[in-house]
């Protein structure tokens, strides 16, 4: 693997792990951590690895957008489970991934200027597919079932979703479209 792939892999992996720890430990306001941590990972990655200059106000607004994106996806999942809205939990996590990544990618486009609109259209589908990462532990021998409350499922979701999104964002970035 080359350096251009490894750097977002590290940022995404660290982000996924740091998002998971407060949720598992049930810290106060832990449902805000994944949105905050992932936004900070994106901003730090863009400013250090890619040398983007982003104004502080845009960084703060993007942080809020990321929190809203995570909360919208998270609340959608909770609503669906509480109301038995869908027969397929795979569909629930796909739609939640689409919701979160659509809000996040539009925020990145409008605030950070790093994507064109065609690129923004790819990210929600990828985000939906990465939402299925919640079931990856079920593929392991001896861990045969999905568990809505499983910390292992959450770790898989955070690690795979955040890492996958950051790698793809890195690949899709159009440097000519950056506004400072």
FIZA-233778 format. One record per residue (C-alpha): residue in three letters; residue number from 1; z, y, x. Coordinates in Angstrom, 3 decimals. Example, Ala and Ser with C-alpha at 12.3 -4.5 7.8 and 13.67 -1.06 7.14 Angstrom:
! residues 2
+---------+-----+----------+----------+----------+
! residuo ! num !        w !        v !        u !
+---------+-----+----------+----------+----------+
!     ALA !   1 !    7.800 !   -4.500 !   12.300 !
!     SER !   2 !    7.140 !   -1.060 !   13.670 !
+---------+-----+----------+----------+----------+
***
This chain:
! residues 180
+---------+-----+----------+----------+----------+
! residuo ! num !        w !        v !        u !
+---------+-----+----------+----------+----------+
!     UNK !   1 !    0.000 !    0.000 !    0.000 !
!     UNK !   2 !   -0.812 !    3.462 !    1.253 !
!     UNK !   3 !    1.565 !    6.409 !    1.464 !
!     UNK !   4 !    0.003 !    8.124 !   -1.567 !
!     UNK !   5 !    1.081 !    5.185 !   -3.723 !
!     UNK !   6 !    4.423 !    4.491 !   -2.056 !
!     UNK !   7 !    5.862 !    7.999 !   -2.463 !
!     UNK !   8 !    5.573 !    8.097 !   -6.288 !
!     UNK !   9 !    6.751 !    4.473 !   -6.341 !
!     UNK !  10 !    9.965 !    5.510 !   -4.567 !
!     UNK !  11 !   10.447 !    8.606 !   -6.744 !
!     UNK !  12 !    9.860 !    6.598 !   -9.929 !
!     UNK !  13 !   12.131 !    3.748 !   -8.867 !
!     UNK !  14 !   14.983 !    6.060 !   -7.933 !
!     UNK !  15 !   14.453 !    8.018 !  -11.152 !
!     UNK !  16 !   14.527 !    4.832 !  -13.241 !
!     UNK !  17 !   17.717 !    3.616 !  -11.590 !
!     UNK !  18 !   19.449 !    7.004 !  -11.884 !
!     UNK !  19 !   18.443 !    7.198 !  -15.558 !
!     UNK !  20 !   19.938 !    3.782 !  -16.253 !
!     UNK !  21 !   23.367 !    4.152 !  -14.605 !
!     UNK !  22 !   24.859 !    6.824 !  -16.955 !
!     UNK !  23 !   23.569 !    4.964 !  -20.023 !
!     UNK !  24 !   25.159 !    1.670 !  -18.923 !
!     UNK !  25 !   28.427 !    3.376 !  -18.000 !
!     UNK !  26 !   28.336 !    5.211 !  -21.354 !
!     UNK !  27 !   28.916 !    8.621 !  -19.822 !
!     UNK !  28 !   29.170 !   11.558 !  -22.224 !
!     UNK !  29 !   25.696 !   12.850 !  -23.114 !
!     UNK !  30 !   24.162 !    9.880 !  -21.315 !
!     UNK !  31 !   21.241 !    9.876 !  -23.743 !
!     UNK !  32 !   20.102 !   13.150 !  -22.113 !
!     UNK !  33 !   20.108 !   11.742 !  -18.573 !
!     UNK !  34 !   16.761 !    9.873 !  -18.625 !
!     UNK !  35 !   14.863 !   13.013 !  -19.693 !
!     UNK !  36 !   16.653 !   15.204 !  -17.156 !
!     UNK !  37 !   16.363 !   12.760 !  -14.268 !
!     UNK !  38 !   12.675 !   12.013 !  -14.872 !
!     UNK !  39 !   11.797 !   15.721 !  -15.179 !
!     UNK !  40 !   13.643 !   16.457 !  -11.939 !
!     UNK !  41 !   11.837 !   13.558 !  -10.246 !
!     UNK !  42 !    8.470 !   14.911 !  -11.369 !
!     UNK !  43 !    9.305 !   18.466 !  -10.295 !
!     UNK !  44 !   10.695 !   17.398 !   -6.906 !
!     UNK !  45 !    7.725 !   15.082 !   -6.343 !
!     UNK !  46 !    5.204 !   17.798 !   -7.249 !
!     UNK !  47 !    6.906 !   20.453 !   -5.116 !
!     UNK !  48 !    7.639 !   18.323 !   -2.037 !
!     UNK !  49 !    5.038 !   15.565 !   -1.816 !
!     UNK !  50 !    2.179 !   17.552 !   -3.367 !
!     UNK !  51 !    3.238 !   21.047 !   -2.204 !
!     UNK !  52 !    2.900 !   22.610 !   -5.655 !
!     UNK !  53 !    4.509 !   25.963 !   -6.261 !
!     UNK !  54 !    6.065 !   26.021 !   -9.727 !
!     UNK !  55 !    7.988 !   29.031 !  -11.040 !
!     UNK !  56 !   11.635 !   28.509 !  -11.905 !
!     UNK !  57 !   11.124 !   29.410 !  -15.564 !
!     UNK !  58 !    8.371 !   26.788 !  -15.894 !
!     UNK !  59 !   10.630 !   24.238 !  -14.214 !
!     UNK !  60 !   13.435 !   24.936 !  -16.686 !
!     UNK !  61 !   11.081 !   24.766 !  -19.672 !
!     UNK !  62 !    9.552 !   21.520 !  -18.351 !
!     UNK !  63 !   13.064 !   20.095 !  -18.009 !
!     UNK !  64 !   13.650 !   20.905 !  -21.701 !
!     UNK !  65 !   10.276 !   19.369 !  -22.646 !
!     UNK !  66 !   11.162 !   16.172 !  -20.793 !
!     UNK !  67 !   14.515 !   15.948 !  -22.597 !
!     UNK !  68 !   12.741 !   16.462 !  -25.927 !
!     UNK !  69 !   10.139 !   13.804 !  -25.015 !
!     UNK !  70 !   12.793 !   11.216 !  -24.197 !
!     UNK !  71 !   14.929 !   12.118 !  -27.203 !
!     UNK !  72 !   11.934 !   11.897 !  -29.574 !
!     UNK !  73 !   11.009 !    8.442 !  -28.269 !
!     UNK !  74 !   14.650 !    7.276 !  -28.239 !
!     UNK !  75 !   15.359 !    8.580 !  -31.758 !
!     UNK !  76 !   12.160 !    6.943 !  -33.045 !
!     UNK !  77 !   13.348 !    3.562 !  -31.745 !
!     UNK !  78 !   16.833 !    4.021 !  -33.214 !
!     UNK !  79 !   15.407 !    5.109 !  -36.576 !
!     UNK !  80 !   13.075 !    2.107 !  -36.704 !
!     UNK !  81 !   15.839 !   -0.381 !  -35.873 !
!     UNK !  82 !   18.290 !    1.166 !  -38.350 !
!     UNK !  83 !   15.715 !    1.212 !  -41.166 !
!     UNK !  84 !   13.749 !   -1.947 !  -40.331 !
!     UNK !  85 !   10.641 !    0.248 !  -40.332 !
!     UNK !  86 !    8.310 !   -2.156 !  -38.529 !
!     UNK !  87 !    8.028 !   -5.916 !  -38.417 !
!     UNK !  88 !    7.124 !   -5.843 !  -34.730 !
!     UNK !  89 !    9.538 !   -4.491 !  -32.145 !
!     UNK !  90 !    6.613 !   -4.495 !  -29.704 !
!     UNK !  91 !    4.927 !   -1.931 !  -31.936 !
!     UNK !  92 !    8.102 !    0.174 !  -32.037 !
!     UNK !  93 !    8.310 !    0.418 !  -28.253 !
!     UNK !  94 !    4.565 !    1.042 !  -27.939 !
!     UNK !  95 !    4.745 !    3.953 !  -30.398 !
!     UNK !  96 !    7.900 !    5.290 !  -28.718 !
!     UNK !  97 !    6.110 !    5.212 !  -25.357 !
!     UNK !  98 !    3.160 !    7.076 !  -26.873 !
!     UNK !  99 !    5.438 !    9.716 !  -28.399 !
!     UNK ! 100 !    7.398 !   10.352 !  -25.204 !
!     UNK ! 101 !    4.415 !   10.397 !  -22.876 !
!     UNK ! 102 !    2.339 !   12.586 !  -25.212 !
!     UNK ! 103 !    5.037 !   15.271 !  -25.280 !
!     UNK ! 104 !    5.628 !   14.937 !  -21.531 !
!     UNK ! 105 !    1.942 !   15.031 !  -20.545 !
!     UNK ! 106 !    1.195 !   18.011 !  -22.805 !
!     UNK ! 107 !    4.173 !   19.792 !  -21.270 !
!     UNK ! 108 !    2.874 !   18.998 !  -17.785 !
!     UNK ! 109 !   -0.572 !   20.276 !  -18.750 !
!     UNK ! 110 !    0.581 !   23.492 !  -20.408 !
!     UNK ! 111 !    3.478 !   24.390 !  -18.105 !
!     UNK ! 112 !    2.521 !   22.925 !  -14.751 !
!     UNK ! 113 !   -1.260 !   22.922 !  -15.148 !
!     UNK ! 114 !   -1.638 !   19.622 !  -13.341 !
!     UNK ! 115 !   -3.933 !   17.774 !  -15.764 !
!     UNK ! 116 !   -7.033 !   18.556 !  -17.736 !
!     UNK ! 117 !   -7.068 !   17.622 !  -21.429 !
!     UNK ! 118 !   -9.147 !   14.495 !  -20.836 !
!     UNK ! 119 !   -6.499 !   13.229 !  -18.423 !
!     UNK ! 120 !   -3.750 !   14.067 !  -20.910 !
!     UNK ! 121 !   -5.441 !   11.770 !  -23.413 !
!     UNK ! 122 !   -4.977 !    8.738 !  -21.122 !
!     UNK ! 123 !   -1.255 !    9.135 !  -20.512 !
!     UNK ! 124 !    0.048 !    8.442 !  -24.051 !
!     UNK ! 125 !   -1.784 !    5.099 !  -24.223 !
!     UNK ! 126 !   -0.434 !    4.150 !  -20.818 !
!     UNK ! 127 !    3.025 !    5.326 !  -21.888 !
!     UNK ! 128 !    2.826 !    3.071 !  -24.924 !
!     UNK ! 129 !    1.843 !    0.086 !  -22.837 !
!     UNK ! 130 !    4.629 !    0.816 !  -20.356 !
!     UNK ! 131 !    7.035 !    0.866 !  -23.316 !
!     UNK ! 132 !    6.538 !   -2.881 !  -23.474 !
!     UNK ! 133 !    8.446 !   -3.097 !  -20.176 !
!     UNK ! 134 !   11.547 !   -3.568 !  -22.310 !
!     UNK ! 135 !   10.420 !   -7.192 !  -22.678 !
!     UNK ! 136 !    9.716 !   -7.950 !  -19.013 !
!     UNK ! 137 !   13.106 !   -9.611 !  -18.453 !
!     UNK ! 138 !   12.175 !  -12.061 !  -21.216 !
!     UNK ! 139 !    9.481 !  -13.435 !  -18.933 !
!     UNK ! 140 !   12.078 !  -14.533 !  -16.381 !
!     UNK ! 141 !   13.263 !  -18.157 !  -16.420 !
!     UNK ! 142 !   16.671 !  -18.453 !  -18.040 !
!     UNK ! 143 !   16.318 !  -15.079 !  -19.782 !
!     UNK ! 144 !   14.225 !  -16.126 !  -22.722 !
!     UNK ! 145 !   15.049 !  -13.651 !  -25.461 !
!     UNK ! 146 !   14.852 !   -9.950 !  -26.168 !
!     UNK ! 147 !   18.214 !   -8.273 !  -26.572 !
!     UNK ! 148 !   18.252 !   -4.778 !  -28.045 !
!     UNK ! 149 !   21.560 !   -4.012 !  -26.339 !
!     UNK ! 150 !   20.742 !   -5.562 !  -22.966 !
!     UNK ! 151 !   21.368 !   -3.404 !  -19.919 !
!     UNK ! 152 !   18.826 !   -5.541 !  -18.050 !
!     UNK ! 153 !   16.147 !   -4.683 !  -20.633 !
!     UNK ! 154 !   16.997 !   -0.984 !  -20.304 !
!     UNK ! 155 !   16.825 !   -1.131 !  -16.520 !
!     UNK ! 156 !   13.415 !   -2.780 !  -16.768 !
!     UNK ! 157 !   12.221 !   -0.129 !  -19.226 !
!     UNK ! 158 !   13.424 !    2.828 !  -17.151 !
!     UNK ! 159 !   12.206 !    1.447 !  -13.815 !
!     UNK ! 160 !    8.781 !    0.338 !  -15.014 !
!     UNK ! 161 !    8.081 !    3.240 !  -17.401 !
!     UNK ! 162 !    9.123 !    6.054 !  -15.084 !
!     UNK ! 163 !    7.556 !    4.504 !  -11.987 !
!     UNK ! 164 !    4.317 !    3.665 !  -13.793 !
!     UNK ! 165 !    4.014 !    7.122 !  -15.310 !
!     UNK ! 166 !    4.671 !    8.858 !  -12.002 !
!     UNK ! 167 !    2.111 !    6.708 !  -10.155 !
!     UNK ! 168 !   -0.538 !    7.397 !  -12.797 !
!     UNK ! 169 !    0.328 !   11.097 !  -12.961 !
!     UNK ! 170 !   -0.116 !   11.230 !   -9.207 !
!     UNK ! 171 !   -3.535 !    9.575 !   -9.488 !
!     UNK ! 172 !   -4.716 !   11.823 !  -12.345 !
!     UNK ! 173 !   -3.637 !   15.156 !  -10.923 !
!     UNK ! 174 !   -6.434 !   17.655 !  -10.711 !
!     UNK ! 175 !   -5.365 !   20.071 !   -7.951 !
!     UNK ! 176 !   -8.101 !   22.565 !   -8.869 !
!     UNK ! 177 !   -6.453 !   23.031 !  -12.267 !
!     UNK ! 178 !   -3.017 !   24.052 !  -10.940 !
!     UNK ! 179 !   -1.625 !   27.385 !  -12.146 !
!     UNK ! 180 !    1.062 !   28.965 !  -10.000 !
+---------+-----+----------+----------+----------+
***
